[in-house]
Amino acid sequence: MTELERGDRRIFSYRGQKDGEPWCLVSYSLPEVDRSKRVQLRRTLTGLGFGAVTDGLWIAPGHLHAEVEDALAALEVRERATIFITQTPLTAEPFAQAAAQWWELDRLVARHTEFLDRYEQYVPDALRTQQAASSQPPADPREAFVLWLRCVDDWKTIPYVDPGLPASALPPDWPGMRSVELFAQLRRSWAEPARSHVREVAAGK
């Protein structure tokens, strides 16, 4: 799978982890002489949606193990790292409290809330069913193109910082699923009209 294909899957096919599914832990040790690679690796793990348990131990939903394998190989540090596929770690405090520190969930709440505040206005009932949404009149292609382009630009980084944690790792008022469902709704409303606009422009109409 190419990077573009993987990026499209992350952005447009958001995957959430279910309680009971495995986790991926990455443990590594890089000496001071490799400090630049250590910094790169931390940035890469953060960009993939991993949370930092300690400096050299990171955690993410298990379905991200293939992406981290590729990242470690690309940085030429695969031999310095060990990947564990494991069940939910046993923490001294409730697991959700530990997760809130590992992933800085307050920051993720702000990202989801910002997206919801910006785009819920376009969908009176952001949680309506796909069948009900399909009965809406189609959007104006040019307007849909502008809105969809802006929407994707605002959304595209969120699935990378939010890897889709299970309910047991999240606070009860978590806004993430609302924004995931809102993005899916807007895609159903705007993506095809936006493509129609591009085809019309390309055809010189």
Contacts in CASP RR format, 6 or more apart in sequence:
PFRMAT RR
TARGET T0000
AUTHOR 0000-0000-0000
METHOD contacts of the structure
MODEL  1
MTELERGDRRIFSYRGQKDGEPWCLVSYSLPEVDRSKRVQLRRTLTGLGF
GAVTDGLWIAPGHLHAEVEDALAALEVRERATIFITQTPLTAEPFAQAAA
QWWELDRLVARHTEFLDRYEQYVPDALRTQQAASSQPPADPREAFVLWLR
CVDDWKTIPYVDPGLPASALPPDWPGMRSVELFAQLRRSWAEPARSHVRE
VAAGK
1 9 0 8 1.000
6 67 0 8 1.000
10 159 0 8 1.000
10 160 0 8 1.000
11 152 0 8 1.000
11 155 0 8 1.000
11 156 0 8 1.000
11 159 0 8 1.000
12 187 0 8 1.000
14 159 0 8 1.000
14 164 0 8 1.000
14 180 0 8 1.000
14 183 0 8 1.000
15 61 0 8 1.000
15 63 0 8 1.000
15 164 0 8 1.000
16 61 0 8 1.000
16 163 0 8 1.000
16 164 0 8 1.000
16 165 0 8 1.000
16 166 0 8 1.000
17 61 0 8 1.000
17 62 0 8 1.000
17 63 0 8 1.000
17 163 0 8 1.000
17 164 0 8 1.000
17 165 0 8 1.000
17 166 0 8 1.000
18 166 0 8 1.000
19 166 0 8 1.000
19 167 0 8 1.000
19 168 0 8 1.000
20 87 0 8 1.000
20 88 0 8 1.000
20 166 0 8 1.000
21 61 0 8 1.000
21 62 0 8 1.000
21 63 0 8 1.000
21 166 0 8 1.000
22 62 0 8 1.000
22 85 0 8 1.000
22 86 0 8 1.000
22 87 0 8 1.000
23 59 0 8 1.000
23 60 0 8 1.000
23 61 0 8 1.000
23 62 0 8 1.000
23 85 0 8 1.000
23 86 0 8 1.000
23 87 0 8 1.000
23 88 0 8 1.000
23 89 0 8 1.000
24 59 0 8 1.000
24 60 0 8 1.000
24 61 0 8 1.000
24 62 0 8 1.000
24 63 0 8 1.000
24 64 0 8 1.000
24 65 0 8 1.000
24 68 0 8 1.000
24 83 0 8 1.000
24 84 0 8 1.000
24 85 0 8 1.000
25 53 0 8 1.000
25 57 0 8 1.000
25 58 0 8 1.000
25 59 0 8 1.000
25 83 0 8 1.000
25 84 0 8 1.000
25 85 0 8 1.000
25 86 0 8 1.000
25 89 0 8 1.000
26 45 0 8 1.000
26 50 0 8 1.000
26 57 0 8 1.000
26 58 0 8 1.000
26 59 0 8 1.000
26 60 0 8 1.000
26 68 0 8 1.000
26 72 0 8 1.000
26 81 0 8 1.000
26 82 0 8 1.000
26 83 0 8 1.000
26 84 0 8 1.000
27 56 0 8 1.000
27 57 0 8 1.000
27 81 0 8 1.000
27 82 0 8 1.000
27 84 0 8 1.000
28 41 0 8 1.000
28 56 0 8 1.000
28 77 0 8 1.000
28 80 0 8 1.000
28 81 0 8 1.000
28 82 0 8 1.000
29 56 0 8 1.000
29 80 0 8 1.000
30 37 0 8 1.000
30 38 0 8 1.000
30 41 0 8 1.000
30 77 0 8 1.000
30 80 0 8 1.000
34 77 0 8 1.000
37 75 0 8 1.000
37 76 0 8 1.000
37 77 0 8 1.000
40 75 0 8 1.000
41 71 0 8 1.000
41 72 0 8 1.000
41 75 0 8 1.000
41 77 0 8 1.000
42 52 0 8 1.000
44 71 0 8 1.000
44 75 0 8 1.000
45 51 0 8 1.000
45 52 0 8 1.000
45 58 0 8 1.000
45 60 0 8 1.000
45 68 0 8 1.000
45 71 0 8 1.000
46 52 0 8 1.000
46 161 0 8 1.000
47 160 0 8 1.000
47 161 0 8 1.000
48 60 0 8 1.000
48 64 0 8 1.000
48 67 0 8 1.000
48 68 0 8 1.000
48 71 0 8 1.000
48 160 0 8 1.000
48 163 0 8 1.000
49 60 0 8 1.000
49 64 0 8 1.000
49 103 0 8 1.000
49 160 0 8 1.000
49 161 0 8 1.000
49 162 0 8 1.000
49 163 0 8 1.000
50 58 0 8 1.000
50 59 0 8 1.000
50 60 0 8 1.000
50 64 0 8 1.000
50 68 0 8 1.000
50 163 0 8 1.000
51 58 0 8 1.000
51 59 0 8 1.000
51 60 0 8 1.000
51 102 0 8 1.000
51 103 0 8 1.000
52 58 0 8 1.000
52 102 0 8 1.000
53 59 0 8 1.000
53 89 0 8 1.000
53 102 0 8 1.000
59 89 0 8 1.000
59 102 0 8 1.000
60 68 0 8 1.000
60 163 0 8 1.000
61 163 0 8 1.000
61 164 0 8 1.000
61 165 0 8 1.000
61 166 0 8 1.000
62 85 0 8 1.000
64 163 0 8 1.000
65 83 0 8 1.000
65 85 0 8 1.000
68 83 0 8 1.000
69 78 0 8 1.000
69 83 0 8 1.000
72 78 0 8 1.000
72 81 0 8 1.000
72 83 0 8 1.000
88 95 0 8 1.000
88 168 0 8 1.000
89 95 0 8 1.000
89 98 0 8 1.000
91 97 0 8 1.000
91 98 0 8 1.000
95 168 0 8 1.000
95 169 0 8 1.000
96 168 0 8 1.000
96 169 0 8 1.000
96 170 0 8 1.000
96 171 0 8 1.000
99 105 0 8 1.000
99 165 0 8 1.000
99 169 0 8 1.000
99 170 0 8 1.000
100 106 0 8 1.000
100 171 0 8 1.000
103 162 0 8 1.000
103 163 0 8 1.000
103 165 0 8 1.000
105 170 0 8 1.000
105 171 0 8 1.000
107 161 0 8 1.000
108 161 0 8 1.000
108 162 0 8 1.000
108 176 0 8 1.000
109 174 0 8 1.000
109 175 0 8 1.000
111 157 0 8 1.000
111 158 0 8 1.000
111 161 0 8 1.000
111 162 0 8 1.000
112 158 0 8 1.000
112 162 0 8 1.000
112 175 0 8 1.000
112 176 0 8 1.000
112 178 0 8 1.000
112 179 0 8 1.000
113 175 0 8 1.000
115 154 0 8 1.000
115 155 0 8 1.000
115 158 0 8 1.000
115 179 0 8 1.000
115 182 0 8 1.000
115 183 0 8 1.000
116 126 0 8 1.000
116 175 0 8 1.000
116 178 0 8 1.000
116 179 0 8 1.000
116 182 0 8 1.000
118 154 0 8 1.000
119 151 0 8 1.000
119 154 0 8 1.000
119 182 0 8 1.000
119 183 0 8 1.000
119 186 0 8 1.000
120 126 0 8 1.000
120 182 0 8 1.000
122 147 0 8 1.000
122 186 0 8 1.000
122 189 0 8 1.000
123 182 0 8 1.000
123 185 0 8 1.000
123 186 0 8 1.000
123 189 0 8 1.000
126 178 0 8 1.000
126 181 0 8 1.000
126 182 0 8 1.000
126 185 0 8 1.000
127 178 0 8 1.000
127 181 0 8 1.000
128 185 0 8 1.000
130 185 0 8 1.000
130 188 0 8 1.000
133 185 0 8 1.000
133 188 0 8 1.000
133 189 0 8 1.000
134 188 0 8 1.000
136 189 0 8 1.000
138 192 0 8 1.000
138 193 0 8 1.000
139 147 0 8 1.000
139 189 0 8 1.000
139 190 0 8 1.000
139 193 0 8 1.000
140 193 0 8 1.000
141 193 0 8 1.000
141 194 0 8 1.000
141 196 0 8 1.000
141 197 0 8 1.000
141 200 0 8 1.000
142 197 0 8 1.000
144 189 0 8 1.000
144 190 0 8 1.000
144 191 0 8 1.000
144 193 0 8 1.000
144 194 0 8 1.000
144 197 0 8 1.000
145 190 0 8 1.000
145 193 0 8 1.000
145 194 0 8 1.000
145 197 0 8 1.000
145 198 0 8 1.000
147 186 0 8 1.000
147 190 0 8 1.000
147 194 0 8 1.000
148 186 0 8 1.000
148 187 0 8 1.000
148 190 0 8 1.000
148 191 0 8 1.000
148 193 0 8 1.000
148 194 0 8 1.000
149 194 0 8 1.000
151 183 0 8 1.000
151 186 0 8 1.000
151 190 0 8 1.000
155 183 0 8 1.000
158 179 0 8 1.000
162 176 0 8 1.000
END
